[in-house]
Amino acid sequence: MASTPTPAPATTTGARLLVDALLTHGVERVFSVPGESFLAVLDSLHDETERIQTVVCRHEAAAANMAEAVGKLTGRPGIAIVTRGPGATHASIGVHTAFQDSTPMILLIGQCAREHLDREAFQEIDYRRMFGQMAKWVAQIDDPRRIPEYMSHAFHTATSGRPGPVVLSLPEDVLSDVCPVVPGAPAYHRVAASPSAAQIDQLRQLLGTAKRPMVIAGGSGWTPEACADLQRFVEAWQLPIGLAFRFQDTLDNDHPNYAGDVGLGINPALAARIRDADLLLVLGPRLGESTTGGYTLLDIPKTKQTLVHVHQGAEELGRVYAADLPIVSGMPELTAMLAELKPTTQPAWAGTAEDAHRAYLEWRTPRPIPGDVQMGEVIRQLRAHLPTDAIVTNGAGNYATWLHRHFSYKHFRSQLAPTSGAMGYGVPAAIAAKSMYPERTVVALAGDGCFMMSAQELATAVHYDLAVLFIVVNNSQFGTIRMHQERHYPNRVHGTAVTNPDFAAFAKSFGAHGELVERTEDFLPALQRAIAAKRPALIEIRLPQEASTPGATLEQIREQGRKLRGETA
């Protein structure tokens, strides 16, 4: 009697294992520019279009920025897939932003075949060396059977402790190789520390003896529940609270305890309040260069204020500022405990939060600037006519100072902007946000220089019918650099002028709606028409070059530069 043949073991490919891992860990979309080095992944994604959307971008920098924006919005790793060499170098800007902004993100890079490595093969780069200082973990998968293991590690690393980017290199033959089916890892779980009871008790004691306490909150890792707990904490203790640079959506800006944003262009009254505080509760931010005014707002290494610094990563505590009470904790874990703290008597500083909020409202009031468009009034009109949950994105440039100063953020994760100061971020971030939340209004504010670094992604917005509103503030220069140039080298302008297209016509050439605004009174009708178009739309706002910031003209900045150099006009 013949024996029954042993069934052949089930087989699969590395690419299929990769896509299975994405599904296991809850990925709903990936951002990509196609490349030959990961054709096998595209083929496997072809079978999962109902569960994973592939958003095809026009530049790898945009794909990476979109993945970073998803990480910011959701707290779950955004995924970008790019090809080797030029694709990876283009995508590096998004990785750098994710690192400096503590955003969970995973960049997957197609790599040369294993047999060609270390020969400087076509587009070969050693990604461990390239990304070593701008990612939490960089690895190459050389065995397809280990893909589930590496992907599990990637998701855990990106989301646990201080969140950040992970880079995985995928040799093309690893993706196409046939291998036995291997069990996948379970879905990842975020790992976070919590404050100890002793630390919370010590914090309570510090509050009990304080006379002029102040809270600075922000950074990554927040949730709607954590924000609600934070609000209960500052209300119970009547604490004034500022929000770190580009994390202004951590608390409703119209809340009576809100004192303003702690970042570039800080309200001098708020900076004075922070310097005068005797207890500073820093909940979440790194206390990096932007939040501390170039490390001038607080003394180094020991602040004159009693400092409580809470951060998700132990490596950040004591890095610059030696806290009196350093606490390693996730934000939901921290704020759940803070919300339970209640004062037993009327705080000694009662009323100071209301004073701080009044100073903020005065600072938020628009001031006149040169020209026929008053940007402060434009931003105020924008806030008044957008839904409360609208998402507003921006990149880097002086144009954003009007947004920071005059816009009121009222909804958690309604602000998307790079603390890393990367230009070109706002446009792809807005497209990613609209792909995630098609029911929410999404506006990208960009300067002309910032917009032109990712302007080609208008094609992506039109292709996927994503009705993002792009507002381009055009002053025909790299305005921030011109400002610094006039301050340090007055009247020696060089290398900061640009020539721009007709942006409204440019938008129409893609099939988007286009508008031009040259007077303040023209903005609201243009905004209403752009929203009514129900497709991607662009409003160009033309400003004179003299309108540099909400608080100073170019001539005023130039005069400051002359005084610094001991010159006369």
Secondary structure as the mmCIF struct_conf table of DSSP 4:
data_model
#
loop_
_struct_conf.conf_type_id
_struct_conf.id
_struct_conf.beg_label_comp_id
_struct_conf.beg_label_asym_id
_struct_conf.beg_label_seq_id
_struct_conf.end_label_comp_id
_struct_conf.end_label_asym_id
_struct_conf.end_label_seq_id
HELX_LH_PP_P HELX_LH_PP_P1 ALA A 2 ALA A 10
STRN STRN1 THR A 11 THR A 13
HELX_RH_AL_P HELX_RH_AL_P1 GLY A 14 THR A 24
TURN_TY1_P TURN_TY1_P1 HIS A 25 GLY A 26
STRN STRN2 ARG A 29 SER A 32
HELX_RH_3T_P HELX_RH_3T_P1 GLU A 36 PHE A 38
HELX_RH_AL_P HELX_RH_AL_P2 LEU A 39 HIS A 46
TURN_TY1_P TURN_TY1_P2 ASP A 47 ARG A 51
STRN STRN3 GLN A 53 VAL A 56
BEND BEND1 ARG A 58 HIS A 59
HELX_RH_AL_P HELX_RH_AL_P3 GLU A 60 THR A 74
BEND BEND2 GLY A 75 ARG A 76
STRN STRN4 GLY A 78 VAL A 82
BEND BEND3 ARG A 84 ARG A 84
TURN_TY1_P TURN_TY1_P3 GLY A 85 GLY A 85
HELX_RH_AL_P HELX_RH_AL_P4 PRO A 86 GLN A 100
TURN_TY1_P TURN_TY1_P4 ASP A 101 SER A 102
STRN STRN5 MET A 105 GLN A 111
HELX_RH_3T_P HELX_RH_3T_P2 ARG A 114 HIS A 116
TURN_TY1_P TURN_TY1_P5 LEU A 117 ASP A 118
BEND BEND4 ARG A 119 ARG A 119
TURN_TY1_P TURN_TY1_P6 PHE A 122 GLN A 123
HELX_RH_AL_P HELX_RH_AL_P5 TYR A 127 MET A 130
BEND BEND5 PHE A 131 PHE A 131
TURN_TY1_P TURN_TY1_P7 GLY A 132 MET A 134
BEND BEND6 ALA A 135 LYS A 136
STRN STRN6 TRP A 137 GLN A 140
HELX_RH_3T_P HELX_RH_3T_P3 PRO A 144 ARG A 146
HELX_RH_AL_P HELX_RH_AL_P6 ILE A 147 THR A 159
BEND BEND7 SER A 160 ARG A 162
STRN STRN7 PRO A 165 PRO A 171
HELX_RH_AL_P HELX_RH_AL_P7 GLU A 172 SER A 176
STRN STRN8 VAL A 178 PRO A 180
HELX_LH_PP_P HELX_LH_PP_P2 PRO A 183 TYR A 188
HELX_RH_AL_P HELX_RH_AL_P8 ALA A 197 THR A 209
BEND BEND8 LYS A 211 ARG A 212
STRN STRN9 PRO A 213 ALA A 217
BEND BEND9 GLY A 219 SER A 220
HELX_RH_AL_P HELX_RH_AL_P9 PRO A 224 TRP A 237
TURN_TY1_P TURN_TY1_P8 GLN A 238 GLN A 238
STRN STRN10 ILE A 241 ALA A 244
TURN_TY1_P TURN_TY1_P9 PHE A 245 ARG A 246
HELX_RH_3T_P HELX_RH_3T_P4 GLN A 248 THR A 250
BEND BEND10 LEU A 251 LEU A 251
TURN_TY1_P TURN_TY1_P10 ASN A 253 ASP A 254
BEND BEND11 HIS A 255 HIS A 255
TURN_TY1_P TURN_TY1_P11 PRO A 256 ASN A 257
STRN STRN11 TYR A 258 VAL A 262
BEND BEND12 GLY A 263 GLY A 263
TURN_TY1_P TURN_TY1_P12 LEU A 264 GLY A 265
HELX_RH_AL_P HELX_RH_AL_P10 PRO A 268 ASP A 276
BEND BEND13 ASP A 278 ASP A 278
STRN STRN12 LEU A 279 LEU A 283
BEND BEND14 GLY A 284 GLY A 284
TURN_TY1_P TURN_TY1_P13 GLU A 289 THR A 296
BEND BEND15 LEU A 297 LEU A 298
BEND BEND16 ILE A 300 LYS A 302
BEND BEND17 LYS A 304 GLN A 305
STRN STRN13 THR A 306 HIS A 311
BEND BEND18 GLN A 312 GLN A 312
HELX_RH_3T_P HELX_RH_3T_P5 ALA A 314 GLU A 316
TURN_TY1_P TURN_TY1_P14 LEU A 317 GLY A 318
BEND BEND19 ARG A 319 TYR A 321
BEND BEND20 ASP A 324 ASP A 324
STRN STRN14 LEU A 325 VAL A 328
HELX_RH_AL_P HELX_RH_AL_P11 MET A 331 LEU A 338
TURN_TY1_P TURN_TY1_P15 ALA A 339 GLU A 340
BEND BEND21 THR A 344 THR A 345
TURN_TY1_P TURN_TY1_P16 ALA A 348 GLY A 351
HELX_RH_AL_P HELX_RH_AL_P12 THR A 352 ARG A 364
BEND BEND22 THR A 365 THR A 365
BEND BEND23 PRO A 370 ASP A 372
HELX_RH_AL_P HELX_RH_AL_P13 MET A 375 HIS A 385
BEND BEND24 LEU A 386 LEU A 386
TURN_TY1_P TURN_TY1_P17 THR A 388 ASP A 389
STRN STRN15 ILE A 391 ASN A 394
BEND BEND25 ALA A 396 GLY A 397
TURN_TY1_P TURN_TY1_P18 ASN A 398 ASN A 398
HELX_RH_AL_P HELX_RH_AL_P14 TYR A 399 HIS A 406
BEND BEND26 HIS A 411 HIS A 411
TURN_TY1_P TURN_TY1_P19 PHE A 412 ARG A 413
STRN STRN16 GLN A 415 LEU A 416
TURN_TY1_P TURN_TY1_P20 THR A 419 SER A 420
TURN_TY1_P TURN_TY1_P21 MET A 423 GLY A 424
HELX_RH_AL_P HELX_RH_AL_P15 GLY A 426 MET A 436
TURN_TY1_P TURN_TY1_P22 PRO A 438 GLU A 439
BEND BEND27 ARG A 440 ARG A 440
STRN STRN17 VAL A 442 GLY A 447
HELX_RH_AL_P HELX_RH_AL_P16 ASP A 448 MET A 452
TURN_TY1_P TURN_TY1_P23 MET A 453 MET A 453
BEND BEND28 SER A 454 SER A 454
HELX_RH_3T_P HELX_RH_3T_P6 ALA A 455 GLU A 457
HELX_RH_AL_P HELX_RH_AL_P17 LEU A 458 HIS A 463
TURN_TY1_P TURN_TY1_P24 TYR A 464 ASP A 465
HELX_LH_PP_P HELX_LH_PP_P3 VAL A 468 VAL A 468
STRN STRN18 LEU A 469 ASN A 474
BEND BEND29 SER A 476 SER A 476
STRN STRN19 GLN A 477 GLN A 477
HELX_RH_AL_P HELX_RH_AL_P18 GLY A 479 HIS A 488
BEND BEND30 TYR A 489 TYR A 489
TURN_TY1_P TURN_TY1_P25 PRO A 490 ASN A 491
BEND BEND31 GLY A 495 GLY A 495
STRN STRN20 ALA A 497 ALA A 497
HELX_RH_AL_P HELX_RH_AL_P19 PHE A 503 SER A 509
TURN_TY1_P TURN_TY1_P26 PHE A 510 GLY A 511
STRN STRN21 HIS A 513 VAL A 517
BEND BEND32 ARG A 519 ARG A 519
HELX_RH_3T_P HELX_RH_3T_P7 THR A 520 ASP A 522
HELX_RH_AL_P HELX_RH_AL_P20 PHE A 523 ALA A 532
TURN_TY1_P TURN_TY1_P27 ALA A 533 ALA A 533
BEND BEND33 ARG A 535 ARG A 535
STRN STRN22 ALA A 537 ARG A 542
TURN_TY1_P TURN_TY1_P28 GLN A 545 GLU A 546
BEND BEND34 THR A 549 GLY A 551
HELX_RH_AL_P HELX_RH_AL_P21 LEU A 554 ARG A 565
TURN_TY1_P TURN_TY1_P29 GLY A 566 GLY A 566
#
